[in-house]
Amino acid sequence: MPQTEELKRIIAHKTGLIELGSDDAKLHSYFLGRMKSFGFNSLHQYSELISGDSPGANAELKRIAIDFSNTESFFFRDHGQMRLLRETILPELVIKNQNIRTLNILSAASSSGEELYSIAILLSEILPEYKTWKITLLGVDINHDAIKKAENGVYSKWSFRSVPEETISKYFVRKNNDFMISESIKEMVLFRYFNLVDDLSTFPFGRSESTFDLIVCRNVFIYFESSGIKKAVANFAHLLKKNGYLLTGHSELANMHFPGLKPVAFPDSFIYQKTDSRQEPNIDLSHLEGLFPSESNKPAKPHITKKRNITVDLPPLSGNGNRFPVHDTADKEENLGEFPGTEVEKLISEGSISEAESITRKFLKKNHNDIQALLALATICANRGLKEEARICCDLVLETEAFNPLAYFVLGQLANEDGEIENALLLFNKVLYLNHEFFPALIELATIYEFQGDNKKALKLRENAIGKISKLNPESPIVFYKNMKAGRLIEELKKLTEHL
């Protein structure tokens, strides 16, 4: 359908959005419906409308954004990144600005507001005297319906998954079956319309170069084409103050570099920092030195955090305090040869997880860029519930191999476990795009679609997976499913298809 492809290209160019669904027939019907609503006789007329700069074109693009942009979000999404904000980034920014008592934070693609309200809650806990400061917490989005919901500040129970009851009762007021954000938090934030790929002359309150201390834009760029990503990030670089931070979703910008932004690795996530645009970007791993970080490596706790009593239930790090196996790069490196992947897989299959982890971490101490070892540790950490370590392993893999399907698969599993269904679907589909024979992604997608009630799609995906597994020796162990034999896995999948 060449006309549909042309319309998708125009929309991607004008809004940055490339994720308009995988069913081209449904998309074609959608465009025909919009065409008829304008009284046009052809899709060519409709494409001429939206490619222009008229008020009608802008209104239609806003309508498309409402219909196709993902507004799925929830409070304190991604515990690791929230911990990074709470314990490191926000305290650092408060100390940096305590003389001028001004702090500006932007939530880009703020959706229905859960992210920005979460930041406001963290900030109120970290800085009890925030009312004596001049604080701007601005959320921008292309979806007017999402902006209205954010301004209303009323949410269903689904928006609070993984948030403790004491936090809900402290910052929200029950309204029938929903919850309304408290006025003290609501008055801290503002929401406005802005298209991330537009010129900054249309930014709320005028062009605002070097304004923001922190910009948060998470799980957005997975929907954008590359030119849209570059335009949006360039806008962010202009909006940030020098040494300001840009926090994105895990691996969204993997293997991409932007003038004036330097990726910095913290134990819980990568984050970008604005630098002199003439500097060559590099990854700063200073925060990950040593398997067991000493007290001197930890960021100094500012006095303002002593009163913190935030009650968000963040998952602990691994038992002995180890965060990630990267040592000081000044140490003399000793190459230990090839990673003993077969031995590690055998230990995992036998249930000797701790021994497998010990071997993997020991290897990574001196070979911290080894892809196979990083993927092994990502899988081990994911299985142990150490989600943030698993994500960082995947991030480091993707910095070297931007198209590694296993890294995206592990990230998809983690997103699925955290309830980020749309993100999980995108990641698993990306795996299949990179390797169409990767049947575990088919199995995971089938499970999600069955949960959503799309039994027809779930059945098709499971049958596809069974066909691919049937090519294997029935006795072959499948590492993704606790070394279950291929023949047994086929039997289990057939049982699951019987009721569809």
C-alpha positions as semicolon CSV with decimal commas, in nm:
position;residue;x (nm);y (nm);z (nm)
1;M;0,000;0,000;0,000
2;P;0,224;0,282;-0,128
3;Q;-0,016;0,560;-0,018
4;T;-0,019;0,425;0,337
5;E;0,361;0,412;0,341
6;E;0,378;0,772;0,216
7;L;0,141;0,886;0,492
8;K;0,350;0,703;0,752
9;R;0,658;0,881;0,619
10;I;0,492;1,222;0,644
11;I;0,370;1,155;0,998
12;A;0,714;1,034;1,104
13;H;0,874;1,347;0,962
14;K;0,621;1,585;1,120
15;T;0,582;1,420;1,461
16;G;0,870;1,174;1,496
17;L;0,625;0,885;1,545
18;I;0,697;0,564;1,355
19;E;0,499;0,318;1,568
20;L;0,151;0,327;1,413
21;G;0,075;-0,042;1,457
22;S;0,181;-0,348;1,260
23;D;-0,148;-0,404;1,073
24;D;-0,121;-0,203;0,751
25;A;-0,474;-0,299;0,645
26;K;-0,620;-0,145;0,963
27;L;-0,396;0,158;0,923
28;H;-0,512;0,202;0,563
29;S;-0,875;0,189;0,684
30;Y;-0,794;0,448;0,949
31;F;-0,650;0,687;0,690
32;L;-0,953;0,632;0,464
33;G;-1,179;0,726;0,754
34;R;-0,983;1,045;0,822
35;M;-0,983;1,125;0,450
36;K;-1,364;1,097;0,434
37;S;-1,403;1,315;0,745
38;F;-1,251;1,601;0,542
39;G;-1,469;1,527;0,237
40;F;-1,166;1,430;0,028
41;N;-1,193;1,184;-0,260
42;S;-0,838;1,050;-0,242
43;L;-0,560;0,978;0,004
44;H;-0,341;1,203;-0,208
45;Q;-0,555;1,501;-0,102
46;Y;-0,528;1,391;0,261
47;S;-0,149;1,355;0,237
48;E;-0,125;1,706;0,089
49;L;-0,320;1,837;0,390
50;I;-0,104;1,684;0,663
51;S;0,223;1,761;0,483
52;G;0,146;2,133;0,494
53;D;0,175;2,391;0,772
54;S;-0,184;2,512;0,787
55;P;-0,385;2,520;1,111
56;G;-0,589;2,231;0,969
57;A;-0,272;2,025;0,915
58;N;-0,151;2,091;1,267
59;A;-0,491;2,002;1,415
60;E;-0,499;1,676;1,218
61;L;-0,147;1,580;1,328
62;K;-0,254;1,642;1,689
63;R;-0,551;1,412;1,629
64;I;-0,322;1,141;1,490
65;A;-0,093;1,181;1,790
66;I;-0,389;1,127;2,024
67;D;-0,494;0,815;1,833
68;F;-0,151;0,655;1,815
69;S;0,075;0,786;2,091
70;N;0,123;0,553;2,387
71;T;-0,015;0,702;2,711
72;E;0,049;0,392;2,925
73;S;0,238;0,497;3,237
74;F;0,238;0,457;3,613
75;F;0,384;0,615;3,924
76;F;0,752;0,561;4,014
77;R;0,807;0,370;3,692
78;D;1,147;0,193;3,685
79;H;1,264;0,167;4,044
80;G;1,631;0,184;3,949
81;Q;1,601;0,515;3,766
82;M;1,379;0,655;4,041
83;R;1,646;0,556;4,292
84;L;1,908;0,731;4,079
85;L;1,698;1,050;4,084
86;R;1,619;1,025;4,454
87;E;1,964;0,939;4,588
88;T;2,202;1,104;4,341
89;I;2,075;1,340;4,069
90;L;1,817;1,546;4,259
91;P;2,034;1,592;4,572
92;E;2,326;1,696;4,348
93;L;2,111;1,953;4,168
94;V;1,973;2,091;4,495
95;I;2,321;2,140;4,637
96;K;2,441;2,295;4,310
97;N;2,153;2,546;4,308
98;Q;2,116;2,614;4,680
99;N;2,258;2,967;4,651
100;I;2,015;3,076;4,377
101;R;1,734;2,850;4,510
102;T;1,605;2,780;4,160
103;L;1,545;2,440;4,001
104;N;1,394;2,362;3,659
105;I;1,292;2,012;3,551
106;L;1,125;1,905;3,225
107;S;0,929;1,584;3,169
108;A;0,925;1,544;2,791
109;A;0,638;1,336;2,651
110;S;0,488;1,353;2,999
111;S;0,179;1,155;2,895
112;S;-0,087;1,159;3,168
113;G;0,150;1,303;3,429
114;E;0,249;1,009;3,649
115;E;0,621;1,061;3,586
116;L;0,627;1,432;3,667
117;Y;0,412;1,389;3,977
118;S;0,649;1,112;4,092
119;I;0,942;1,353;4,056
120;A;0,748;1,621;4,245
121;I;0,688;1,376;4,532
122;L;1,058;1,281;4,543
123;L;1,159;1,645;4,541
124;S;0,919;1,735;4,822
125;E;1,075;1,460;5,034
126;I;1,434;1,552;4,951
127;L;1,378;1,926;4,991
128;P;1,117;1,990;5,264
129;E;1,159;2,366;5,223
130;Y;1,081;2,350;4,849
131;K;0,815;2,623;4,883
132;T;1,091;2,875;4,956
133;W;1,253;2,790;4,622
134;K;1,154;2,891;4,269
135;I;1,087;2,549;4,120
136;T;0,954;2,476;3,771
137;L;0,832;2,124;3,702
138;L;0,705;2,131;3,343
139;G;0,550;1,842;3,151
140;V;0,505;1,862;2,774
141;D;0,324;1,623;2,541
142;I;0,179;1,607;2,189
143;N;-0,142;1,440;2,311
144;H;-0,400;1,696;2,432
145;D;-0,614;1,428;2,597
146;A;-0,314;1,310;2,800
147;I;-0,240;1,669;2,903
148;K;-0,598;1,715;3,026
149;K;-0,577;1,396;3,230
150;A;-0,245;1,509;3,380
151;E;-0,393;1,845;3,475
152;N;-0,691;1,674;3,639
153;G;-0,457;1,452;3,842
154;V;-0,706;1,168;3,888
155;Y;-0,584;0,810;3,841
156;S;-0,710;0,454;3,864
157;K;-0,554;0,186;4,083
158;W;-0,366;0,054;3,778
159;S;-0,140;0,362;3,784
160;F;-0,009;0,262;4,128
161;R;0,119;-0,088;4,066
162;S;0,425;-0,148;4,286
163;V;0,354;0,169;4,491
164;P;0,301;0,100;4,865
165;E;-0,032;0,189;5,024
166;E;0,132;0,433;5,267
167;T;0,263;0,639;4,974
168;I;-0,080;0,643;4,811
169;S;-0,250;0,751;5,132
170;K;0,008;1,024;5,193
171;Y;-0,005;1,191;4,852
172;F;-0,347;1,103;4,710
173;V;-0,711;1,147;4,805
174;R;-0,960;0,873;4,723
175;K;-1,228;0,985;4,478
176;N;-1,488;0,709;4,432
177;N;-1,283;0,424;4,282
178;D;-0,999;0,653;4,174
179;F;-0,727;0,858;4,342
180;M;-0,661;1,231;4,309
181;I;-0,316;1,382;4,358
182;S;-0,290;1,607;4,664
183;E;-0,310;1,983;4,604
184;S;0,033;2,039;4,761
185;I;0,193;1,823;4,488
186;K;-0,043;1,930;4,211
187;E;0,046;2,296;4,254
188;M;0,414;2,216;4,193
189;V;0,366;2,115;3,828
190;L;0,257;2,257;3,491
191;F;0,155;2,075;3,172
192;R;0,169;2,222;2,821
193;Y;0,152;2,112;2,457
194;F;0,478;2,068;2,264
195;N;0,585;1,848;1,973
196;L;0,937;1,724;2,055
197;V;1,051;1,751;1,692
198;D;0,920;2,106;1,643
199;D;1,139;2,414;1,642
200;L;1,208;2,552;1,990
201;S;1,038;2,876;1,890
202;T;0,711;2,692;1,968
203;F;0,828;2,577;2,311
204;P;0,599;2,685;2,600
205;F;0,681;3,031;2,735
206;G;0,911;3,100;2,438
207;R;1,256;2,976;2,341
208;S;1,422;2,853;2,660
209;E;1,786;2,771;2,590
210;S;2,001;2,664;2,887
211;T;1,699;2,660;3,115
212;F;1,661;2,310;3,258
213;D;1,874;2,131;3,516
214;L;1,716;1,796;3,430
215;I;1,513;1,661;3,138
216;V;1,343;1,323;3,168
217;C;1,229;1,159;2,845
218;R;1,179;0,785;2,896
219;N;1,033;0,512;2,674
220;V;0,963;0,764;2,398
221;F;1,237;0,719;2,140
222;I;1,141;0,357;2,075
223;Y;0,849;0,509;1,880
224;F;1,066;0,757;1,684
225;E;1,256;0,736;1,358
226;S;1,626;0,827;1,370
227;S;1,582;1,179;1,228
228;G;1,313;1,247;1,488
229;I;1,541;1,124;1,766
230;K;1,824;1,352;1,650
231;K;1,592;1,654;1,630
232;A;1,439;1,593;1,974
233;V;1,776;1,532;2,142
234;A;1,920;1,843;1,976
235;N;1,631;2,038;2,128
236;F;1,706;1,889;2,468
237;A;2,074;1,983;2,438
238;H;1,970;2,345;2,376
239;L;1,724;2,342;2,666
240;L;1,969;2,198;2,919
241;K;2,198;2,407;3,133
242;K;2,567;2,322;3,117
243;N;2,624;2,001;3,314
244;G;2,248;1,942;3,320
245;Y;2,117;1,586;3,284
246;L;1,903;1,403;3,028
247;L;1,751;1,075;3,151
248;T;1,612;0,841;2,883
249;G;1,478;0,486;2,888
250;H;1,719;0,194;2,905
251;S;1,899;0,134;2,572
252;E;1,673;0,374;2,377
253;L;1,974;0,565;2,247
254;A;2,218;0,273;2,242
255;N;2,511;0,320;2,003
256;M;2,406;0,680;1,926
257;H;2,616;0,988;2,004
258;F;2,502;1,347;2,021
259;P;2,710;1,667;2,015
260;G;2,729;1,829;2,355
261;L;2,598;1,527;2,549
262;K;2,815;1,276;2,731
263;P;2,676;0,941;2,851
264;V;2,757;0,877;3,218
265;A;2,709;0,535;3,379
266;F;2,565;0,506;3,728
267;P;2,490;0,174;3,895
268;D;2,118;0,202;3,821
269;S;2,120;0,351;3,472
270;F;2,299;0,549;3,205
271;I;2,224;0,921;3,194
272;Y;2,342;1,195;2,958
273;Q;2,513;1,511;3,078
274;K;2,552;1,832;2,882
275;T;2,914;1,923;2,817
276;D;3,109;2,151;2,587
277;S;2,986;2,052;2,239
278;R;3,345;2,052;2,118
279;Q;3,433;1,763;2,347
280;E;3,428;1,413;2,201
281;P;3,153;1,216;2,379
282;N;3,268;0,922;2,583
283;I;3,120;0,694;2,844
284;D;3,222;0,780;3,199
285;L;3,240;0,462;3,407
286;S;3,390;0,625;3,715
287;H;3,073;0,556;3,916
288;L;3,111;0,182;3,857
289;E;3,468;0,137;3,982
290;G;3,519;-0,183;4,176
291;L;3,300;-0,484;4,235
292;F;3,236;-0,370;4,593
293;P;3,227;0,014;4,599
294;S;3,406;0,166;4,896
295;E;3,262;0,449;5,103
296;S;3,488;0,694;4,922
297;N;3,324;0,601;4,592
298;K;2,975;0,680;4,712
299;P;2,831;1,027;4,646
300;A;2,834;1,249;4,951
301;K;2,490;1,274;5,107
302;P;2,380;1,635;5,133
303;H;2,235;1,755;5,460
304;I;1,901;1,814;5,293
305;T;1,844;1,442;5,251
306;K;1,856;1,364;5,623
307;K;1,482;1,421;5,658
308;R;1,399;1,196;5,365
309;N;1,130;0,944;5,448
310;I;1,015;0,845;5,101
311;T;0,823;0,517;5,123
312;V;0,847;0,391;4,766
313;D;0,947;0,027;4,787
314;L;1,265;0,016;4,580
315;P;1,422;-0,327;4,523
316;P;1,754;-0,385;4,706
317;L;2,084;-0,436;4,534
318;S;2,244;-0,778;4,549
319;G;2,309;-0,910;4,896
320;N;2,672;-0,810;4,945
321;G;2,630;-0,461;4,806
322;N;2,793;-0,543;4,472
323;R;2,655;-0,327;4,195
324;F;2,835;-0,406;3,873
325;P;3,164;-0,577;3,785
326;V;3,361;-0,293;3,628
327;H;3,700;-0,211;3,777
328;D;3,915;0,097;3,751
329;T;4,036;0,109;3,391
330;A;4,373;0,227;3,520
331;D;4,433;-0,125;3,656
332;K;4,653;-0,351;3,450
333;E;4,414;-0,569;3,251
334;E;4,467;-0,942;3,242
335;N;4,297;-1,128;2,961
336;L;4,154;-1,452;3,096
337;G;4,090;-1,603;2,753
338;E;3,744;-1,695;2,627
339;F;3,446;-1,679;2,856
340;P;3,355;-2,033;2,977
341;G;2,998;-2,003;2,852
342;T;2,935;-2,377;2,828
343;E;3,045;-2,430;3,189
344;V;2,828;-2,142;3,310
345;E;2,523;-2,275;3,121
346;K;2,580;-2,620;3,273
347;L;2,601;-2,475;3,625
348;I;2,279;-2,281;3,569
349;S;2,101;-2,593;3,441
350;E;2,216;-2,781;3,753
351;G;2,084;-2,506;3,979
352;S;2,430;-2,381;4,081
353;I;2,337;-2,019;4,013
354;S;2,572;-1,868;4,272
355;E;2,872;-2,053;4,130
356;A;2,778;-1,952;3,774
357;E;2,745;-1,591;3,887
358;S;3,078;-1,603;4,070
359;I;3,262;-1,731;3,761
360;T;3,095;-1,471;3,541
361;R;3,170;-1,178;3,772
362;K;3,531;-1,291;3,817
363;F;3,576;-1,305;3,441
364;L;3,420;-0,960;3,397
365;K;3,653;-0,800;3,649
366;K;3,932;-0,814;3,392
367;N;3,727;-0,853;3,073
368;H;3,445;-0,609;3,136
369;N;3,355;-0,561;2,768
370;D;3,307;-0,930;2,690
371;I;2,967;-0,958;2,521
372;Q;2,903;-1,324;2,608
373;A;2,987;-1,269;2,976
374;L;2,773;-0,955;2,997
375;L;2,478;-1,139;2,844
376;A;2,529;-1,429;3,085
377;L;2,533;-1,194;3,382
378;A;2,226;-1,010;3,247
379;T;2,036;-1,341;3,232
380;I;2,156;-1,448;3,580
381;C;2,065;-1,112;3,734
382;A;1,724;-1,109;3,564
383;N;1,650;-1,457;3,702
384;R;1,760;-1,348;4,050
385;G;1,544;-1,037;4,041
386;L;1,840;-0,796;4,017
387;K;1,667;-0,604;3,742
388;E;1,880;-0,291;3,741
389;E;2,206;-0,486;3,710
390;A;2,049;-0,688;3,428
391;R;1,952;-0,370;3,245
392;I;2,298;-0,218;3,281
393;C;2,453;-0,537;3,141
394;C;2,222;-0,510;2,839
395;D;2,301;-0,139;2,799
396;L;2,673;-0,213;2,786
397;V;2,619;-0,490;2,532
398;L;2,417;-0,257;2,310
399;E;2,683;0,014;2,333
400;T;2,910;-0,232;2,149
401;E;2,656;-0,435;1,949
402;A;2,353;-0,217;1,883
403;F;2,164;-0,503;1,715
404;N;2,217;-0,784;1,964
405;P;1,881;-0,969;1,986
406;L;1,950;-1,140;2,320
407;A;2,007;-0,806;2,495
408;Y;1,674;-0,677;2,364
409;F;1,509;-1,006;2,467
410;V;1,625;-0,973;2,828
411;L;1,511;-0,608;2,831
412;G;1,175;-0,722;2,697
413;Q;1,140;-0,977;2,976
414;L;1,222;-0,712;3,236
415;A;0,972;-0,466;3,085
416;N;0,705;-0,736;3,085
417;E;0,771;-0,818;3,451
418;D;0,743;-0,449;3,540
419;G;0,405;-0,421;3,369
420;E;0,539;-0,209;3,081
421;I;0,343;-0,408;2,825
422;E;0,373;-0,172;2,528
423;N;0,748;-0,146;2,579
424;A;0,777;-0,525;2,608
425;L;0,584;-0,574;2,282
426;L;0,815;-0,335;2,099
427;L;1,129;-0,499;2,238
428;F;1,019;-0,854;2,154
429;N;0,919;-0,745;1,803
430;K;1,259;-0,580;1,766
431;V;1,419;-0,916;1,858
432;L;1,227;-1,087;1,577
433;Y;1,320;-0,812;1,334
434;L;1,687;-0,875;1,415
435;N;1,654;-1,256;1,419
436;H;1,328;-1,404;1,290
437;E;1,434;-1,751;1,415
438;F;1,445;-1,637;1,779
439;F;1,144;-1,841;1,893
440;P;1,154;-1,740;2,266
441;A;1,038;-1,393;2,155
442;L;0,744;-1,555;1,975
443;I;0,651;-1,741;2,294
444;E;0,670;-1,426;2,506
445;L;0,460;-1,229;2,256
446;A;0,199;-1,506;2,248
447;T;0,168;-1,493;2,626
448;I;0,117;-1,115;2,623
449;Y;-0,145;-1,126;2,346
450;E;-0,332;-1,405;2,522
451;F;-0,336;-1,194;2,839
452;Q;-0,478;-0,906;2,633
453;G;-0,751;-1,132;2,496
454;D;-0,617;-1,155;2,140
455;N;-0,633;-1,536;2,121
456;K;-0,608;-1,543;1,741
457;K;-0,273;-1,366;1,741
458;A;-0,149;-1,571;2,038
459;L;-0,236;-1,896;1,857
460;K;-0,057;-1,788;1,540
461;L;0,258;-1,692;1,733
462;R;0,267;-2,019;1,930
463;E;0,220;-2,223;1,614
464;N;0,506;-2,027;1,456
465;A;0,725;-2,098;1,761
466;I;0,639;-2,469;1,752
467;G;0,738;-2,481;1,385
468;K;1,079;-2,331;1,458
469;I;1,145;-2,553;1,764
470;S;1,049;-2,860;1,559
471;K;1,362;-2,805;1,350
472;L;1,574;-2,881;1,658
473;N;1,672;-3,218;1,799
474;P;1,394;-3,314;2,046
475;E;1,663;-3,376;2,309
476;S;1,823;-3,032;2,268
477;P;1,806;-2,832;2,595
478;I;1,649;-2,485;2,567
479;V;1,847;-2,254;2,794
480;F;1,570;-1,991;2,811
481;Y;1,332;-2,242;2,968
482;K;1,551;-2,400;3,238
483;N;1,706;-2,637;2,982
484;M;1,373;-2,802;2,908
485;K;1,417;-3,041;2,616
486;A;1,289;-2,912;2,280
487;G;1,040;-3,199;2,247
488;R;0,895;-3,131;2,592
489;L;0,868;-2,759;2,522
490;I;0,667;-2,835;2,206
491;E;0,429;-3,051;2,414
492;E;0,381;-2,771;2,667
493;L;0,314;-2,514;2,395
494;K;0,058;-2,744;2,228
495;K;-0,125;-2,776;2,560
496;L;-0,142;-2,397;2,581
497;T;-0,294;-2,375;2,233
498;E;-0,572;-2,626;2,301
499;H;-0,802;-2,370;2,471
500;L;-0,739;-2,088;2,220
